[in-house]
Amino acid sequence: MTPKTKLSRYGGWLPSRVVREAYLKEHCGLAAGRLEKYRTGRGLPQGAPFPEGPDGPHVPSVQAFGDAINADPVMKDLFDKIFLQVSPLNRIPNFVTLLFVLDLIVVQPPRYYVATYPDGSEIGEPVGVPIYLVFDLLSNTSAGYDLFRMEKFNVAMKALLDSWGAYLADPNATPIPSNDSLNTTPLGWFGPAAITSLEAHLSPLNFVQTFVCPDPEADNRGFQTWDAFFTRPLQPGVRPVDFREEKSLIHSACESTVYKTSENVQLHDQFWLKDQKYSLYDMVDGHAYAEKFVGGTVYQAFLSPADYHRWHAPVKGTVLDAFVLPGTYYAALPDSGAEADDPDLNPGDPHGALIRSQGWLTVSSTRAVIFIQGDDPIGLVCFIGVGMAEVSTCGLSVQKGNKVEIGDELGMFHFGGSSHTLIFRPGIKITWADGVVVDQHQWVNSIIGKAEEVQ
């Protein structure tokens, strides 16, 4: 019997150890085979150094990424240092292997993956962010911290991710259709085990009752692309807005799991490994409105790849500004591993540094920023959609001057996973709803708190 997927702090991002190791072992094995085949075809002896340059064997987007790294001595040197510094648990031995693994990933959609325990029993879990699995341990190094924050690196990475994103949104993609993993087989997202993950937070409704499916009876539910599946809208009437005391109630902007709340946030602050304080100026890239939130409150929650990925207005008001900021994709704060109270990993496990860096990602990652002027007592609110890992596209549905009602769509993430924050002005006290606790999942449009003026 396939166990139900655990959806906690790393759920949907970091599969269980047996799934993670089996996935990487398979892909590294396939990559090694492709590398030796290439060497043989070029008349190179087994184990000979891989020939660098523009004539490599990779798919175009991966080749361009590899060429960009190899053409820059600093980036090339940092990648060499990453593989010297990375944890012994890492399965990817060098940059050459990494490129061959990426070749396998970017020509197909994310899949559900089934692995086998030593006793022969099976476990199935979604691998919704496969490139993140490749970069996970690499990011938890000092060289990775330096490299993955470099503008040149992120320009090259964005081009690679944009190419994969275009494939995932292409209904005519070949030779593997972008909706190839949307089926009811054991490796499909609508298979018996996978649907358990998709429906983990939907009760009492099921998937087709919750989301608009072009053809609910079809094996792929009618989704012609992976991106259409990932950005699926809600059925009319699902996740209704509670309008009681409308002006003082705060609603969840995303279907997400609570990560952190913080009061008295500052314009400038420093990030430490165990205390990632919010720095307002950096979060909104120096926007003039940053000072209006000094001393205010931040709410942060994250989305798993199985969650609904559209953003909704948490308050009624007017959009004062809306824009997207470029940033990093796989940069993380290197740390000494999971803490003793980690809900998923053993203490010291080096996996998941990116997930543990979510506070810091609010100033480093690609992100969408939307300022909404609401009614008193809430007043000015800032929504930030934080792209994490494979999320290279934050799509805005609103622009400056738009009027929004509670629950109106603000935008969406495209493929991968993500985090978001709501920032509230000083001068109000926010009383959080009973269910707003760390690692607790929240429905979009649900009431997460109530604001009242400080006397």
C-alpha positions, 0 to 999 in steps of 0.5 A, a space after each residue: 500500500 502506498 503511504 499518504 504523502 506527508 505535507 508539512 514544512 517540506 511537503 511537496 518540495 522535498 520528497 522523503 529520503 527513499 523517493 529523493 535518493 531513488 530519483 537522483 540515483 536513477 537520473 545520475 545513472 542515466 546521465 552517466 550513460 549518456 556521457 559515456 555514449 557521447 565520449 565513445 561517439 567522439 572517440 574519447 577513452 572511458 573516463 577522459 575529461 569531458 570536452 568543454 565548448 559550444 559543441 556539447 551534446 546537450 539540449 539547447 537551453 542546457 547547452 546555453 546554460 553550460 556555455 555561460 558558466 564555462 565562459 566565466 572563470 569566476 562562475 566556473 571556479 565557484 562551481 568547482 568549489 561547490 562540489 568540493 564543499 557539498 555534503 557527502 550525501 550529494 549524488 551529483 559529482 560534478 558540473 558535467 553530470 549536472 548538465 546531463 541530469 538537467 537534459 533529462 528534466 527539461 524535456 518532460 513535465 514534473 512527474 509523480 515518482 514511485 520508489 521501493 523500500 528495502 522490504 519491497 513495499 512502495 512509496 509514491 510522492 510528487 516530484 514537482 520541483 525536480 531541478 530543486 532536488 538537483 540544486 538542493 545540497 549544492 545551495 547549502 555551501 558557501 560557494 553556492 551562496 556566492 554563485 547562486 546570488 550572482 546576476 550572471 548566474 541568475 540571468 543564465 538560470 532564468 533563460 534555462 527556466 524560461 525555456 522549460 516554462 515555455 515547454 510546459 505551457 506549449 500544447 504542441 510540445 514534442 516529442 513528449 507532450 507537456 501534459 504527459 504526466 497528467 494521467 491515472 497511471 502510477 506515475 501520473 498526477 491523477 493516479 490513485 496515490 498522487 490524487 491523495 496528495 492533490 486532495 490532501 487539503 480539499 476535503 470535503 470536496 475532491 479535485 474535480 469538484 474544487 477545480 475547473 477541469 476542461 474534461 473531468 472524465 478524461 484521463 488528463 482531466 482535459 488539461 492540454 498542458 502542464 502549466 494549465 494544470 498548475 494554474 488551474 482556477 477554482 470552481 465557482 463558489 469554492 473558497 467563498 469569502 466571508 464578508 462579516 465585518 469586512 473592513 477589519 477582517 484579513 483574508 488569506 491571499 494564497 492556499 498555503 501553509 503558515 511559515 512565520 509571523 513577525 511584529 515590529 518589522 524594520 526598514 533595514 535588518 540583518 539576516 542570521 541563520 536562525 533568526 531571519 528578520 524581515 528587512 522592508 527596504 530590501 523586500 520591496 527594492 527600496 520602494 517609497 512605500 517601504 517606510 510606511 510599514 516600519 513597525 508593522 507586521 509580516 505574515 508569511 506562508 508557503 505553497 507546495 507544488 500540489 497547492 492552488 497557485 493563484 493569488 487573491 486580494 486579502 482586502 478590498 481596496 485600490 492597487 497603488 502599484 504592482 511590479 515584478 522584481 528579478 532575483 535569485 532562484 536557488 540561492 539559500 542561506 547555508 546552515 548546519 542542517 535541520 534543527 532538533 525540532 524539525 518536523 520532517 528531517 533528522 537533526 543536522 540533515 543538510 537537505 532543505 536549506 532553501 526551505 529554511 531560508 524563506 525569510 531571507 528569500 523575501 529579499 533575494 528571490 524573484 518576486 511580485 510586489 502589490 501595494 493595496 490601499 484598503 479601508 481603515 482600520 487595515 489601511 495600506 497592505 503589501 502582498 509579495 509573491 516570492 518565487 522559489 526554485 523552479 518558479 521563474 514566472 510571477 504573473 500579475 493580473 492587476 495593475 496600478 489603479 485597479 479596484 479590487 474586492 476581497 477574493 479578486 485574483 491578483 496574479 499567479 505562480 507558474 510551475 514549481 513552488 513558492 512562498 508569499 508574505 502580507 505586510 501590514 502597517 504600524 498602528 494596528 493590532 492584528 489578532 490572528 485566527 486560531 488556526 494561524 500557527 506554524 505548519 498549519 495549512 490555510 485555504 485561500 480567502 479564509 479569514 486569517 486575522 482581524 485588525 483594530 486600531 491601537 489606542 
